[in-house]
């Protein structure tokens, strides 16, 4: 929708980071310990890093703070909050945006106790909208392990489709496993 | 393929591992750098390899190629490609990003523009893949190629690479978005020694 009045501009800013059930907001210091704890959770690590290798507390906080600082135009990261009660649910971000390709990579991490309720799908939808409408991206892609079927379904619901199967690209539980590249193009996207 | 069982077998392994049917891989030499740097800046090459046509002053990339070819550590390597028939420098290959526990790495090749079309590139890739599997113990070797680079895609297929998918509009060239093909060869599918 074209922004042709002051009110339209304000409405765009107000709605841009708000989904049906979650809203994206700037990272706060108080978010970091929980986000770090979730990313080190042995239930989460096989889905995010493949390698189960928890680090001491504080060891993973710098990358989260850097990603959420939002100082450069090539990357953006937000805390995910529940719209109903404001509770922290996770972190979502886009990285690697550059001219002339205008493509970025999406990543999301959720509270392992908040999965399975469509909150991640909603957060991905909002992040995608931000990427296309606010960053001018043409392509958003992501990598997901082929065994992470719950995440794949969520990404499909958000409009992503599988482009590449990187065969045996990761190693978990004593064997090689595939990794998918999924992508959503601007011209395929429906707001 | 098994580990050498005698001194002679070990020596033969070392002698042959970097030698193909038409090329051999050898360490970078200082006097290679001017030509390698010129190929990398050539707008025709850039349309095949980098997408962005943006030549930089001569010598800008010599440190990059020195670093890629220093061959310290076990995560990667860079070699100059030499034609067996005349000993001329005909290209450069790079392998990077080899990690545990994935045992996966990326490779790339650049050929002298006047030596393409004679099978030197696919032979160099065969040798590099063999080196990756037999020397580094890798399980998977990956490369990316622009969809429009049909000559390179055929050469990679001859070297054993299989197309795994297409990253749509992942590049920008000539005023339009272009696709990028992901290709790989797995240890289990690898046909073995190049002839």
Boltz contact constraints between the chains, C-beta under 6 A:
constraints:
  - contact:
      token1: [A, 100]
      token2: [B, 172]
      max_distance: 6.0
  - contact:
      token1: [A, 101]
      token2: [B, 172]
      max_distance: 6.0
  - contact:
      token1: [A, 103]
      token2: [B, 170]
      max_distance: 6.0
  - contact:
      token1: [A, 139]
      token2: [B, 169]
      max_distance: 6.0
  - contact:
      token1: [A, 163]
      token2: [B, 165]
      max_distance: 6.0
  - contact:
      token1: [A, 163]
      token2: [B, 166]
      max_distance: 6.0
  - contact:
      token1: [A, 163]
      token2: [B, 167]
      max_distance: 6.0
  - contact:
      token1: [A, 164]
      token2: [B, 164]
      max_distance: 6.0
  - contact:
      token1: [A, 164]
      token2: [B, 165]
      max_distance: 6.0
  - contact:
      token1: [A, 164]
      token2: [B, 182]
      max_distance: 6.0
  - contact:
      token1: [A, 165]
      token2: [B, 164]
      max_distance: 6.0
  - contact:
      token1: [A, 168]
      token2: [B, 140]
      max_distance: 6.0
  - contact:
      token1: [A, 168]
      token2: [B, 186]
      max_distance: 6.0
  - contact:
      token1: [A, 169]
      token2: [B, 104]
      max_distance: 6.0
  - contact:
      token1: [A, 170]
      token2: [B, 102]
      max_distance: 6.0
  - contact:
      token1: [A, 171]
      token2: [B, 101]
      max_distance: 6.0
  - contact:
      token1: [A, 171]
      token2: [B, 102]
      max_distance: 6.0
  - contact:
      token1: [A, 185]
      token2: [B, 169]
      max_distance: 6.0
